[in-house]
């Protein structure tokens, strides 16, 4: 596995929280903590990449066909009504 060094700026509060994780022995170092936290975040947000790809495909279909081939009219209102129940 190839790794790269990436400089990162963190706010003091974030760094304090990372230091606490190291202090409590959850991680052995700041670097390990940051690596693991980034990995967890990337895994948990991977679905966003799939959503963005789907939206891009819809935009491509709209460009080719002149419209998006699905009808979402009223969908927002329906979701809000269902949420209120």
ABEGO torsion letter per residue (X at the ends): XBBBBBBBBBBAAAAAAAAAAAAAGABABAAAAAAAAAAAAAAAAAAAAAAAAAAAAAAAAAAAAGBBABBABGAAAAAAAAAAX
